[in-house]
Amino acid sequence: MEYNENGIPMEPEYFGPFWKYIQDQKVTDIDYNGRQLWITDVENERYPVKSGGITDKFVEQFSHRIANEVSKPFNRKNPLLEAETDTLRISIVHESVAVSGRSICIRKSLPKVRLTVDGALREEFCHPSVLALLVNCVLAKMNLVFCGEPGCGKTECAKFFSQFIPEHERVITIEDNPEWHYSRINQGKDCVELRIRGSFDYTAAIKTCLRQNPAWIMLSEARSVEVKSLLECWSTGIRGFTTLHTDDVRKIPDRILNMMESRYDANRLENDVYSYVDVGILLRRKRREDGRIYRYIDQVCFFTREKGKNEIYLLVRDGEMEKEEIPDSVSMRMEKYGIIQPFISRELGCFSQLEKAGVYNGRK
């Protein structure tokens, strides 16, 4: 029998009617609302399962098993139960607060990158030139912030671009639930994976990173006062990715400043936001005419601070390129790393084949 580090056996007898969906590589979320089972797949489609085979007896047994394995109480006084495996995040809400019935949510995070170069271009995830530009931003060691609403694909997008970090540059990931899977996705690359536990919070983890010789820090999500430590870390020359909840890249600076511990910190570090946050990327979901939902890069911007002035340079809006040039400071940064043509990337070998086929001509 296979167990994860928390002692939860990854076996069909344990997960019962959930098991076939856990095994299905196309399923990302398994949600039971107390009456009905809903499934979300990799195509972002969400649909109910008419006969999920879930009974009140199974729900009670499953909750009891999870509570025992993680040694946590689950009752009226403790109505939230959470657990995780290497690939699953389990959340159960007690019927004393979930009046519609005991709610179970299982989110899957597999050690693979679903987004590919071919798929991104075929599905119009972004303009080909934008794809090349963002790869070059990674190669030029810029700090990237991926934002958007829950479920829009921030982490998946970050995982995709993290593949372009050179293998000899140490990456330290910081997360409370396993989502990056950096070492398994990028086998052979130098990586340290830190997990938030108890008193070892995000701020402590970021400060610990400084003693572990990182080149990059990948923070699963900037949520609170730890953003101050992240900025201070980036100010030392360490680079990184993080995700953020906001609906416009131009709101990133204010969102970061609002997470500061005090107004004094916000005022003092405002210039640092524009100095050390380099790129903002907004992900969105839309429904096509055929009813299918797809994800795409809606906005891309650069943050700059030149001659004492903070500026936001919006390059992509509504998925369309508004400008075909980048700020001088960004060009100089790229030239420092040997990147002369920002919108062309040698890392994306498929471009030559696409161009020959007449699919890619440099413009949308």
MIPAVO-31349 format. One record per residue: residue number from 1; z, x, y of N, C-alpha, C in turn. Coordinates in steps of 0.02 Angstrom, whole numbers, plus 32768, in hexadecimal, padded with zeros to 4 digits. Layout:
// residues N
NUM,Z,X,Y,Z,X,Y,Z,X,Y
...
This chain:
// residues 364
1,8000,802A,7FC4,8000,8000,8000,8000,802C,803F
2,7FD5,801C,806E,7FCF,8044,80AC,7FFF,8029,80E1
3,8026,8058,80FF,8054,8045,8134,8041,8069,8174
4,8051,804B,81AD,804B,806D,81ED,808F,808A,81FE
5,8094,80AD,8237,80D2,80D0,8248,810D,80A1,8253
6,8101,8061,8261,8138,8032,826B,814D,8010,822A
7,812D,8021,81F3,813F,8005,81B3,811B,7FC4,81A2
8,80EB,7FAF,81CB,80C6,7F71,81BE,808F,7F80,818C
9,8091,7F63,8150,805E,7F71,811E,801B,7F51,8130
10,7FE7,7F79,812F,7FA4,7F60,813E,7F85,7F46,80FD
11,7F9C,7F0B,80E8,7F86,7EEE,80A9,7F79,7EA3,80B3
12,7F4A,7E87,808B,7F39,7E40,8093,7F74,7E11,8086
13,7FA1,7E24,8057,7FDA,7DF8,8049,8008,7DF1,8085
14,800B,7E25,80AE,8038,7E25,80E7,801C,7DFB,8120
15,7FDB,7E01,812D,7FBD,7DDF,8166,7F9E,7D9B,8154
16,7F9C,7D8C,8113,7F85,7D4A,80FD,7F42,7D36,811A
17,7F3D,7CF9,8137,7EFD,7CE0,8151,7EE1,7D08,818C
18,7F0A,7D34,81AB,7EF1,7D5E,81E1,7EC8,7D99,81C5
19,7ED3,7DAA,8186,7EB9,7DE9,816B,7E6D,7DF0,8170
20,7E49,7DBB,8160,7E00,7DC2,8160,7DE5,7DD1,81A6
21,7E09,7DB9,81D9,7DF4,7DC7,821E,7E08,7E0D,8233
22,7E40,7E25,8218,7E55,7E69,8225,7E23,7E9A,8207
23,7E08,7E89,81CE,7DD8,7EB4,81AC,7D93,7EB0,81CB
24,7D84,7E7A,81EE,7D42,7E70,820B,7D39,7E9C,8249
25,7D0C,7ECC,8245,7D00,7EFC,827B,7CE7,7EDA,82BB
26,7CCC,7E9E,82B6,7CB1,7E7C,82F0,7CE5,7E53,8316
27,7D21,7E4C,82FA,7D56,7E25,8319,7D83,7E52,8343
28,7D91,7E3D,8381,7DBC,7E64,83AD,7E01,7E43,83B8
29,7E04,7E00,83B7,7E43,7DDD,83C4,7E4B,7DA2,8394
30,7E88,7D9B,837C,7E9A,7D64,834F,7ED4,7D3F,8370
31,7EC9,7D01,8385,7EFB,7CDB,83AB,7F0A,7C99,838A
32,7F4A,7C8D,837C,7F61,7C4D,8360,7F8F,7C2C,8393
33,7F7E,7BF0,83A9,7FA3,7BCF,83DF,7FD8,7B9E,83C8
34,7FE8,7B9F,8387,8018,7B71,836C,7FF8,7B37,8348
35,7FB6,7B2D,8354,7F92,7AF7,8334,7F4E,7B0D,8319
36,7F31,7B3E,833C,7EEC,7B50,832D,7EE2,7B9B,8333
37,7EB5,7BB5,830A,7EA4,7BFC,830B,7E65,7C07,8333
38,7E68,7C37,8362,7E2E,7C49,838A,7E1D,7C92,837F
39,7DDC,7CA1,837C,7DC4,7CE5,836F,7D98,7CFC,83A9
40,7DA0,7D3B,83BD,7D73,7D5A,83EF,7D50,7D94,83CD
41,7D0E,7D9A,83D8,7CE8,7DCF,83B7,7CCE,7E02,83E9
42,7CAB,7E34,83D0,7C93,7E6B,83FA,7C5E,7E55,842B
43,7C41,7E1B,8420,7C0F,7E00,844F,7C32,7DD7,8486
44,7C75,7DD9,8487,7C9D,7DB5,84B8,7C99,7D69,84AF
45,7C84,7D54,8474,7C83,7D0D,8465,7CC8,7CF9,8449
46,7CE1,7CBF,845E,7D22,7CA6,8446,7D18,7C61,8429
47,7D31,7C58,83EC,7D23,7C19,83CA,7D5E,7C07,839C
48,7D69,7BC6,8390,7D9F,7BB0,8364,7D89,7BB3,831B
49,7DB9,7BBC,82EF,7DAC,7BBA,82A7,7DC9,7B79,828D
50,7D9F,7B4E,8272,7DB5,7B0B,825F,7DE8,7B0D,8226
51,7DDD,7B38,81F6,7E0B,7B3C,81BE,7E25,7B83,81B8
52,7E59,7B92,81E0,7E73,7BD6,81E0,7EA4,7BE3,81A7
53,7EBA,7BAF,8184,7EE8,7BB8,814D,7F2E,7BCC,8162
54,7F3F,7BBF,81A1,7F80,7BD3,81BB,7FB0,7B97,81B8
55,7FE8,7BA1,8198,801B,7B6C,8192,805A,7B80,81B7
56,8085,7B4F,81C4,80C5,7B5E,81E4,80EE,7B8F,81BA
57,80EA,7B87,8178,810F,7BB4,814C,80F7,7BFC,8153
58,80B4,7C05,8156,809A,7C49,815E,80AF,7C66,81A1
59,80AA,7C3F,81D7,80BC,7C57,821A,8105,7C6F,821A
60,8131,7C48,81FB,8177,7C5B,81F8,8180,7C9B,81D0
61,815F,7CA0,8197,8165,7CDB,816D,8149,7D19,818F
62,8110,7D11,81AF,80F0,7D4A,81D1,811C,7D63,820A
63,8138,7D35,8232,8164,7D49,8269,81A2,7D6D,824F
64,81BD,7D54,8218,81F9,7D72,81FA,81E9,7DB8,81E1
65,81B0,7DC2,81C2,819C,7E04,81AA,8196,7E36,81E3
66,8174,7E21,8218,816A,7E4D,8251,81AD,7E60,8270
67,81D8,7E2E,827A,821A,7E3B,8297,8242,7E6C,826D
68,823F,7E65,822C,8263,7E92,81FF,8248,7ED9,8202
69,8206,7EDE,8203,81E7,7F21,8202,81F5,7F48,8241
70,81F9,7F26,827B,8205,7F4A,82BA,824E,7F46,82CF
71,8277,7F26,82A5,82C0,7F21,82B1,82D0,7F03,82F5
72,82B0,7ECA,8302,82BB,7EA7,8341,82CC,7E5E,8333
73,82FA,7E40,835A,8309,7DF9,8351,82D1,7DCE,836C
74,82C9,7D93,834E,8297,7D64,8365,82B3,7D1D,835D
75,82C8,7D00,8396,82E8,7CBF,8395,82E7,7CA2,83DB
76,830E,7C6D,83E7,830F,7C4E,8429,8326,7C7D,8460
77,8355,7CA9,8450,836D,7CD8,8481,833E,7D14,848A
78,8316,7D20,8458,82E5,7D57,845A,82A1,7D3C,8446
79,8281,7D18,8474,8244,7CF2,8462,8203,7D1A,845F
80,8205,7D5A,8470,81C9,7D83,846E,81D1,7DBA,843A
81,81A1,7DBF,840D,81A2,7DF2,83DA,8160,7E19,83DE
82,8165,7E5B,83E5,8129,7E85,83E9,812D,7EBD,83B7
83,80F4,7ECE,839C,80EF,7F05,836C,80A8,7F22,836F
84,809F,7F5B,8351,805E,7F7A,8352,8053,7FA5,8314
85,8014,7FAE,8303,8000,7FDD,82D0,7FD1,800E,82F3
86,7FB0,8038,82CC,7F80,8066,82EB,7F46,8042,830C
87,7F36,8007,82F4,7EFB,7FE3,830E,7F0A,7F9C,8326
88,7F48,7F84,831E,7F58,7F40,8330,7F91,7F3C,8362
89,7F8D,7F0C,838F,7FC4,7EFC,83BC,7FD6,7EB3,83B0
90,8013,7EA7,8398,8028,7E64,8383,805C,7E49,83B5
91,8051,7E0C,83CB,8080,7DEB,83F9,808C,7DA4,83DF
92,80CD,7D93,83D7,80DF,7D50,83BF,8110,7D31,83F0
93,8103,7CF3,8404,812F,7CCF,8432,814F,7C94,840E
94,8191,7C90,8413,81B8,7C5D,83F0,81AB,7C17,840C
95,81B0,7BE6,83E0,81A2,7BA1,83F4,81D5,7B85,8426
96,820C,7BA7,8430,823C,7B90,8462,8221,7B98,84A9
97,81F2,7BC3,84B2,81D2,7BCB,84F4,8187,7BB9,84F1
98,8169,7BC0,84B6,8123,7BAB,84AD,8125,7B65,8490
99,8129,7B33,84BC,8136,7AEF,84A5,80FD,7AD1,847C
100,80C1,7AF1,8480,8089,7ADA,8458,808E,7AF3,8410
101,80BE,7B1E,8404,80C6,7B3A,83C1,80C7,7B86,83C3
102,80E2,7BA5,8390,80E8,7BEE,838E,80A3,7C0E,8396
103,809F,7C3B,83C6,805F,7C5A,83D7,805C,7CA2,83BC
104,8024,7CB2,839D,801A,7CF5,8380,7FD9,7D12,839B
105,7FDC,7D4D,83BA,7FA0,7D6F,83D2,7F9C,7DB3,83B1
106,7F63,7DC2,8394,7F57,7E03,8376,7F1A,7E21,8396
107,7F23,7E57,83BA,7EEB,7E7A,83DA,7EDA,7EB8,83B2
108,7E9A,7EC1,83A3,7E84,7EFA,837D,7E68,7F30,83AC
109,7E7A,7F6D,839F,7E5F,7FA6,83C4,7E4B,7FDB,8392
110,7E0C,7FDC,8381,7DF5,8009,834C,7DE5,804E,8367
111,7DEC,8082,833D,7DDD,80C6,8352,7D92,80D4,8353
112,7D6F,80AF,837D,7D27,80B8,8384,7D13,80A3,83CA
113,7CDA,80BA,83E0,7CBF,80A7,8421,7C87,8075,8415
114,7C91,8038,842A,7C5E,8005,841F,7C22,800D,844D
115,7C2F,8028,8488,7BF9,8032,84B9,7BD2,8071,84A9
116,7B91,806C,84A6,7B65,80A6,849C,7B33,80AA,84D5
117,7B13,80E4,84DB,7AE1,80EC,8510,7AA8,80BA,8507
118,7A8D,80B6,84CA,7A56,8088,84BC,7A6B,8040,84C9
119,7AA7,802F,84B2,7ABF,7FEA,84BB,7ACB,7FDA,8504
120,7AE5,800A,852A,7AF3,7FFF,8571,7AB2,7FF0,8597
121,7A7D,8014,8587,7A3E,8009,85A9,7A1B,7FCA,8591
122,7A1E,7FBF,8550,79FD,7F84,8533,7A1D,7F43,854B
123,7A60,7F43,8550,7A85,7F07,8564,7A90,7F03,85B0
124,7A71,7F30,85D6,7A77,7F31,861F,7AC0,7F38,8634
125,7AE4,7F63,8610,7B29,7F70,8623,7B2C,7F90,8668
126,7AFB,7FBA,8677,7AF6,7FD6,86BA,7AB0,7FF4,86C3
127,7A9F,8001,8701,7A60,8022,8712,7A5F,8067,86F2
128,7A28,807D,86D5,7A25,80BF,86B5,7A3B,80F8,86E2
129,7A29,80F5,8722,7A3C,8129,8750,7A88,812A,875C
130,7AA7,80EF,875A,7AEF,80EB,8762,7B12,8109,8725
131,7AF6,80FB,86EA,7B12,8118,86AD,7B12,8164,86B1
132,7AD9,8180,86C6,7AD3,81C9,86CD,7B03,81E3,8702
133,7B08,81BF,873A,7B34,81D5,8770,7B7D,81D8,8759
134,7B94,81A6,8734,7BD9,81A5,871F,7BE8,81DB,86EB
135,7BB7,81E9,86C0,7BBF,8221,8692,7BC7,8262,86BA
136,7B9E,826A,86EE,7BA3,82A6,8718,7BE5,82A9,873E
137,7C01,826F,874E,7C43,826F,876E,7C78,828B,8740
138,7C72,827C,86FF,7CA1,8298,86CE,7C97,82E4,86C9
139,7C58,82F8,86C5,7C49,8340,86BF,7C5F,8366,86FE
140,7C60,8344,8737,7C76,8364,8775,7CC2,835C,877F
141,7CE4,8346,874A,7D2D,8342,874A,7D49,8315,8782
142,7D2F,82D9,8785,7D47,82A9,87B6,7D79,8279,8796
143,7DA4,825B,87BE,7DD4,822A,87A7,7DB5,81E4,87AB
144,7DB6,81C0,8773,7D96,817F,876E,7DC9,8148,8763
145,7DC3,8111,8789,7DEE,80D6,8781,7DC2,809C,876D
146,7DD0,807F,8733,7DAA,8047,8718,7DD2,8007,8725
147,7DB4,7FD7,8748,7DDA,7F9B,875A,7DB4,7F5C,8745
148,7DD8,7F24,8749,7DBB,7EE4,8736,7DF0,7EB7,8718
149,7DDB,7E7B,8707,7E09,7E4A,86EA,7E17,7E5B,86A1
150,7E4D,7E3F,8685,7E5C,7E4B,863E,7E21,7E36,8612
151,7E10,7E61,85E1,7DDB,7E50,85B2,7D95,7E61,85C9
152,7D8F,7E82,8604,7D4C,7E91,861E,7D30,7ED2,8600
153,7D59,7EF9,85DC,7D3F,7F35,85BC,7D51,7F76,85DF
154,7D87,7F77,8605,7D9A,7FB4,8629,7DA7,7FEE,85F9
155,7DD0,7FE1,85C6,7DE2,8018,8598,7DA6,802F,8570
156,7D7C,8000,855A,7D41,8013,8534,7D12,803E,855D
157,7D0B,802C,859D,7CE0,8053,85CA,7CFD,8099,85D4
158,7D3F,809D,85DE,7D60,80DE,85E7,7D58,8108,85A8
159,7D60,80EA,856D,7D58,810E,852E,7D12,812B,8528
160,7CE0,8104,853D,7C9B,811C,853A,7C91,815A,8565
161,7CA7,8157,85A3,7C9B,8190,85D0,7CC8,81CC,85BF
162,7D00,81C0,859D,7D2B,81F7,8589,7D09,8225,8557
163,7CD6,820C,8535,7CB2,8235,8504,7C8F,8270,8524
164,7C84,826D,8566,7C60,82A2,8588,7C8E,82D8,85A4
165,7CCF,82D2,8598,7CFD,8308,85AA,7CF1,8342,857A
166,7CE6,837E,8593,7CD9,83B8,8566,7D12,83C1,8534
167,7D00,83D5,84F7,7D30,83D8,84C0,7D67,840B,84CA
168,7D5B,843F,84F2,7D8D,8473,84FC,7DC1,8460,8532
169,7DB7,8428,8554,7DE4,8414,8589,7E19,83E3,856D
170,7E58,83F6,8571,7E8D,83CE,8552,7E95,838B,8575
171,7E97,8356,854D,7EA1,8312,8565,7EE5,82FA,854B
172,7F0D,82DD,8578,7F4C,82BE,8565,7F47,8273,8574
173,7F4F,824A,8541,7F4D,8202,854B,7F94,81E7,854F
174,7F9E,81B5,8579,7FDF,8195,8582,7FD5,814A,857D
175,7FF7,812A,854C,7FEF,80E2,8543,802B,80C6,851E
176,8037,8085,8527,806E,8065,8504,8056,8045,84C3
177,8016,8034,84C0,7FF8,801A,8482,7FB9,8043,8473
178,7FAC,8050,8434,7F73,807B,8423,7F30,805A,8432
179,7F0D,8074,8464,7ECB,8059,8476,7E97,8090,847F
180,7EAC,80C9,849C,7E7C,80FF,84A9,7E5F,811B,8468
181,7E8C,812A,8437,7E77,814A,83F8,7E4D,8187,8405
182,7E60,81AD,8437,7E35,81E4,844E,7E29,8218,8418
183,7E5E,822D,83F5,7E56,8263,83C4,7E2B,824E,8389
184,7E2D,820D,8377,7E05,81F5,833F,7DBD,81E9,8353
185,7DB3,81D6,8392,7D6E,81CB,83AA,7D4C,820E,83B9
186,7D74,823D,83D3,7D59,827F,83E7,7D77,82B5,83BA
187,7D67,82B2,837A,7D84,82E1,834B,7D70,8328,835B
188,7DA3,8354,8358,7D97,839B,8366,7DA6,83AE,83AE
189,7DAE,837C,83DA,7DBE,838A,8420,7E09,8393,8428
190,7E1D,83B8,845B,7E63,83C6,8468,7E83,838A,8488
191,7EB4,836C,8466,7ED2,832E,847F,7F1B,8329,846B
192,7F45,8311,849A,7F8B,8300,848C,7F92,82B6,849D
193,7FAD,828E,846F,7FB4,8247,847B,7FFE,8235,8483
194,8010,821B,84BD,8055,8208,84CC,805C,81BD,84CA
195,8094,81A5,84AD,80A2,815E,84A8,80E1,814E,84D0
196,80DD,811A,84F8,8116,8103,8520,8148,80E1,84F2
197,8186,80F8,84F5,81BB,80DB,84CB,81FD,80DE,84EF
198,8220,80A6,84F6,8263,80A5,8512,8268,80C8,8555
199,8293,80FB,8559,829E,811F,8598,8263,814E,85A9
200,8237,8158,8579,81FC,8182,8586,81C6,8155,85A3
201,81CC,8149,85E5,819F,811A,8606,8161,813F,8621
202,8137,811A,8645,80F8,8137,865D,8105,8172,868D
203,8135,816A,86B9,8144,819F,86E8,815B,81DE,86C3
204,8187,81D5,8692,819F,820E,866B,8166,822F,8644
205,8139,8206,862A,8101,8221,8604,80D2,824A,8630
206,80C5,8231,866C,8098,8256,869A,80B7,8299,86AD
207,80F9,8299,86BA,811A,82D7,86CC,811C,8307,8691
208,8123,82EC,8655,8122,8315,8619,80DE,8336,8610
209,80AA,8313,8621,8066,832E,861B,805E,8371,863E
210,807E,8378,8677,8076,83B4,869F,808C,83F2,8679
211,80B7,83E9,8646,80CF,8422,861E,80A5,842D,85DF
212,8071,8404,85D8,8048,8407,859B,8001,8421,85A8
213,7FF8,8440,85E2,7FB8,8461,85F3,7F7B,8433,85EC
214,7F7C,83F8,860D,7F43,83CB,8607,7F0B,83DD,8638
215,7ECE,83CD,8625,7E96,83CE,8655,7E8A,8386,866D
216,7E98,8356,8640,7E8D,830F,864F,7EC9,82E6,8638
217,7ED9,82B2,865F,7F0B,8281,864B,7EEA,823D,864A
218,7EF0,821B,8611,7ED4,81D7,860C,7F0E,81A7,8606
219,7F1B,8182,863C,7F51,8152,863F,7F35,810D,862F
220,7F52,80EC,85FC,7F34,80AD,85E5,7F2F,8079,861C
221,7F62,8075,8646,7F5F,8045,867E,7F91,8059,86B4
222,7F7A,805A,86F2,7FA7,8065,872B,7FC5,8021,873D
223,8007,801A,8733,8027,7FD9,873B,805B,7FD8,8773
224,807E,8010,877D,80B8,800D,87A8,80C2,8050,87CB
225,8102,8062,87D5,8113,809D,87FD,80FB,80DF,87DF
226,80E6,80DE,879F,80CD,811C,8781,808D,8135,87A2
227,806D,8108,87C9,802F,811C,87EA,803B,8155,881C
228,8078,8157,8838,8089,818E,8865,8087,81D1,8840
229,80A4,81D3,8805,80A3,8211,87DD,805C,8223,87C8
230,8033,81EF,87BA,7FEE,81FC,87A6,7FC8,821D,87DF
231,7FD0,8203,881C,7FAF,8221,8856,7FC6,8269,8861
232,8007,8274,885B,8021,82B8,8863,8005,82E7,882E
233,7FFD,82CC,87F2,7FE0,82F3,87BC,7F97,8305,87CB
234,7F70,82D3,87E1,7F2B,82E0,87F2,7F24,8311,882D
235,7F55,8312,8858,7F52,833E,8893,7F58,8388,887E
236,7F70,8395,8841,7F76,83DA,8829,7F35,83F4,880A
237,7F03,83C8,8804,7EC4,83DE,87E7,7EB8,83C2,87A2
238,7EEB,83A2,8785,7EE1,8380,8745,7EB7,8341,8752
239,7E8A,8332,8725,7E5C,82FA,872E,7E6E,82C2,86FF
240,7E51,8286,8709,7E63,8251,86DC,7E40,820F,86E6
241,7E4E,81E1,86B6,7E37,819D,86B7,7E75,8170,86B8
242,7E6E,8135,86D4,7E9F,8100,86CB,7E7D,80BD,86D6
243,7E9F,8087,86C2,7E85,8044,86CE,7EB5,801F,86FD
244,7E9A,7FEC,871D,7EBF,7FC9,8751,7EA8,7F81,8754
245,7ED5,7F52,8761,7EC2,7F0C,8768,7EB4,7EFC,87B1
246,7E75,7EF4,87C1,7E60,7EDC,8803,7E18,7EC4,87FC
247,7E00,7E9B,882B,7DBE,7E7D,8823,7D8A,7E9A,8852
248,7D99,7ED2,8871,7D69,7EF2,889E,7D7E,7F3B,88A6
249,7D4D,7F69,88A1,7D5E,7FB0,88A6,7D7B,7FC1,88EA
250,7D69,7F9B,891D,7D82,7FA9,8960,7DCC,7F97,8968
251,7DE7,7F74,8938,7E2E,7F63,8939,7E59,7F97,8916
252,7E39,7FC8,88F6,7E5F,7FFA,88CF,7E93,801E,88F9
253,7E82,8038,8935,7EB5,805B,895D,7EF2,802F,896C
254,7EE6,7FF1,8983,7F1E,7FC4,8993,7F46,7FB3,8954
255,7F23,7FAA,891C,7F46,7F9B,88DD,7F74,7FD4,88C9
256,7F5C,8011,88D1,7F85,804C,88C0,7FC0,8052,88F0
257,7FB4,8048,8930,7FE9,804F,8962,801F,8019,8959
258,800A,7FDE,8944,803A,7FA8,8939,8067,7FB5,88FC
259,8053,7FE3,88D2,807C,7FF4,8897,80AE,802B,88A6
260,80AA,8047,88E1,80D9,807D,88F3,8120,8063,88F7
261,8150,8090,88EE,8196,807E,88EB,81B0,8064,892E
262,8194,807D,8964,81AB,8069,89A6,8172,806B,89D8
263,817C,804B,8A11,8149,804D,8A45,8141,8093,8A60
264,8176,80BA,8A5F,8171,8100,8A74,8140,8126,8A48
265,8146,811D,8A06,8118,813F,89D8,80D0,8128,89E4
266,80C8,80E6,89EF,8085,80CB,89FA,8065,80EA,8A38
267,8089,80ED,8A6D,806E,810A,8AAB,8060,8155,8AA2
268,808D,8177,8A7F,8087,81BF,8A77,804D,81D2,8A49
269,803F,81A7,8A18,800E,81B9,89E4,7FCA,8196,89ED
270,7FC2,8171,8A23,7F82,814E,8A2D,7F48,817E,8A2E
271,7F4E,81B5,8A52,7F18,81E5,8A55,7F0B,8205,8A11
272,7F40,820C,89E9,7F38,822A,89A6,7F0D,81FE,8979
273,7F12,81BC,8983,7EE8,818F,895A,7E9F,819F,8965
274,7E8B,81A7,89A3,7E45,81B5,89B2,7E32,81FE,89A1
275,7E62,8229,899F,7E55,8270,898F,7E4E,827C,8945
276,7E75,8256,891B,7E79,8267,88D4,7E5E,8230,88A5
277,7E53,81F4,88BE,7E2F,81C2,8897,7DE6,81C8,88AB
278,7DBB,81DB,887D,7D76,81EB,888F,7D46,81B0,8885
279,7D4B,818E,884C,7D1A,815B,883A,7D3D,811B,8825
280,7D24,80E2,883F,7D3C,80A0,882A,7D04,807C,8805
281,7D14,805E,87CC,7CE3,803C,87A3,7CFE,7FF7,8792
282,7CDA,7FC2,87A3,7CEF,7F7E,8795,7CC6,7F61,875C
283,7CE8,7F48,8728,7CC8,7F27,86F0,7CCF,7EDC,86F6
284,7C9A,7EB9,86E2,7C9D,7E70,86E3,7C7E,7E54,86A3
285,7C8D,7E13,8698,7C6E,7DEE,8661,7C45,7DB5,867F
286,7C0B,7DA7,8660,7BE1,7D6F,8675,7BC4,7D4D,8638
287,7BB1,7D0F,8642,7B90,7CE9,860C,7B45,7CE5,861B
288,7B1D,7CF9,85EB,7AD5,7CF6,85F3,7ABD,7CAD,85EE
289,7A7C,7CA3,85FC,7A5F,7C5F,85F7,7A61,7C45,85B0
290,7A5E,7C74,857F,7A61,7C5E,8539,7AA8,7C51,8521
291,7AD8,7C58,854F,7B1E,7C49,853D,7B46,7C86,8529
292,7B26,7CBE,851C,7B4A,7CFA,8507,7B6D,7D1B,8542
293,7BA9,7D36,8535,7BCF,7D59,8567,7BC2,7DA4,8561
294,7BB9,7DC5,859A,7BB0,7E0D,8598,7BD9,7E2E,85CE
295,7BE8,7E6E,85C4,7C0D,7E96,85F4,7BDD,7EC4,8618
296,7BEE,7ED4,8656,7BC3,7F02,867C,7BEA,7F22,86B4
297,7BCF,7F59,86CE,7BED,7F7A,8708,7BD5,7F56,8746
298,7C03,7F37,8769,7BF2,7F0F,87A4,7BF1,7F38,87E4
299,7C22,7F66,87EA,7C27,7F8F,8827,7C38,7FD7,8815
300,7C1F,8004,883D,7C32,804B,883A,7C39,8063,8882
301,7C6F,8088,888F,7C77,80A4,88D2,7C96,80E9,88CD
302,7C8E,810F,8902,7CB0,814F,890B,7CE3,8148,8943
303,7D1D,8168,8939,7D50,816C,896D,7D4E,81B2,898A
304,7D4B,81B7,89CC,7D47,81F9,89EB,7D77,81FE,8A26
305,7D8C,823A,8A33,7DB4,8248,8A6F,7D96,8286,8A8F
306,7D73,827D,8AC7,7D52,82B4,8AEA,7D63,82B0,8B34
307,7D73,82E9,8B4F,7D84,82EF,8B96,7DBA,82BD,8BAA
308,7DEB,82B5,8B7F,7E24,828A,8B8D,7E16,8240,8B88
309,7DDC,822D,8B6C,7DC9,81E7,8B68,7DC1,81D2,8B1F
310,7DE1,819A,8B0D,7DDC,817F,8ACA,7DA3,814D,8AC6
311,7D78,8155,8A94,7D3E,8128,8A8E,7D33,8113,8A46
312,7D15,80D7,8A3F,7D00,80BD,89FE,7CB4,80B6,8A00
313,7C92,80D9,89D3,7C4A,80DB,89D1,7C33,80B0,8996
314,7C1D,8072,89A4,7C09,8044,896F,7BC0,8052,895B
315,7BB8,8066,891D,7B76,8079,8903,7B55,8040,88DC
316,7B7D,801B,88B5,7B63,7FE5,888C,7B8B,7FA6,889B
317,7B66,7F6F,88A6,7B85,7F2D,88B2,7B5F,7EF9,888A
318,7B84,7ECB,8869,7B65,7E97,8840,7B36,7EB4,880B
319,7B47,7EF0,87F3,7B1F,7F0F,87BF,7AE0,7F31,87D8
320,7AD3,7F2D,8819,7A96,7F4A,8836,7AA7,7F87,8861
321,7A7C,7FB9,885E,7A86,7FF4,8888,7A74,7FE3,88D0
322,7AA3,7FEE,88FD,7A97,7FE1,8944,7A7C,801F,8967
323,7A8D,805A,894B,7A78,8099,896A,7A62,80C9,8934
324,7A35,80F6,8946,7A1D,8128,8917,7A32,816D,892D
325,7A6A,8170,894F,7A85,81B0,8964,7AD0,81AD,8960
326,7AF0,81E6,895E,7B39,81E9,8958,7B55,8211,8993
327,7B95,820B,89A1,7BB2,8230,89D9,7BA9,827B,89D1
328,7BA4,829E,8A09,7B9A,82E6,8A08,7BD2,830A,89E1
329,7C0F,82F3,89EA,7C47,8314,89C8,7C41,830D,897C
330,7C25,82D5,8965,7C1C,82CB,891D,7BE3,82F7,8904
331,7BAD,82FC,892C,7B75,8328,8919,7B8C,8370,8913
332,7BB5,8386,8943,7BCE,83CA,8942,7BFA,83D6,8905
333,7C22,83A3,88F4,7C4D,83A8,88B9,7C23,83B1,887A
334,7BEE,838A,8875,7BC3,838E,883A,7B9D,83D0,8837
335,7B86,83E8,8870,7B62,8427,8871,7B8F,8461,885A
336,7BCF,845A,8867,7BFF,848D,8851,7BFF,8493,8806
337,7BEF,845C,87E3,7BED,845C,879A,7BA5,845E,877F
338,7B77,8472,87A9,7B32,847B,8793,7B0A,843C,878E
339,7B20,8406,87AD,7AFD,83C6,87AA,7AD6,83BD,87EA
340,7A95,83C6,87E6,7A6A,83C2,8822,7A4D,837D,882C
341,7A41,835A,87F4,7A25,8316,87F8,7A59,82E5,87DE
342,7A80,82C6,880A,7AB8,829B,87F5,7AA5,825F,87CA
343,7A67,8246,87D2,7A53,820A,87AE,7A2C,8219,876E
344,7A2C,8257,8759,7A0D,826B,871A,7A40,8295,86F4
345,7A48,8286,86B4,7A79,82AA,868C,7A59,82C5,864C
346,7A62,8306,8641,7A4A,8325,8604,7A70,830B,85C7
347,7AAB,82F0,85D2,7AD4,82D6,859B,7AB6,8297,857C
348,7A8B,8275,85A1,7A6F,8236,8589,7A28,8242,8571
349,7A22,825B,8535,79E1,826E,851B,79B2,8233,8512
350,79CC,81F6,850E,79A1,81BC,8502,7974,81AD,853E
351,7983,81C9,8578,795C,81B7,85B3,7913,81CA,85AB
352,7905,8203,858B,78C0,8219,8585,7899,81E7,8559
353,78B8,81D1,8521,7897,81A0,84F6,788C,815E,851A
354,78BE,8149,8541,78B7,810A,8565,7880,810E,8599
355,787B,8147,85B9,7847,8150,85ED,7802,814E,85CE
356,77FB,816F,8593,77BA,816E,8571,77A6,8128,855D
357,77D8,8100,854A,77CB,80BC,8534,77C0,808C,856E
358,77C8,80A5,85AA,77BE,807B,85E5,77F9,804F,85F5
359,7831,805C,85D4,786D,8032,85E0,7892,804B,861D
360,7893,808C,8626,78B9,80A7,865E,788A,80CC,868E
361,7888,80B4,86CB,785D,80D5,86FD,7885,80EA,873A
362,78C8,80EC,8732,78F2,8103,8768,7909,80CC,8797
363,78EE,808F,878D,7903,8058,87B7,790B,801A,878A
364,7935,7FEC,87A1,7942,7FB0,8779,790A,7F7E,8784
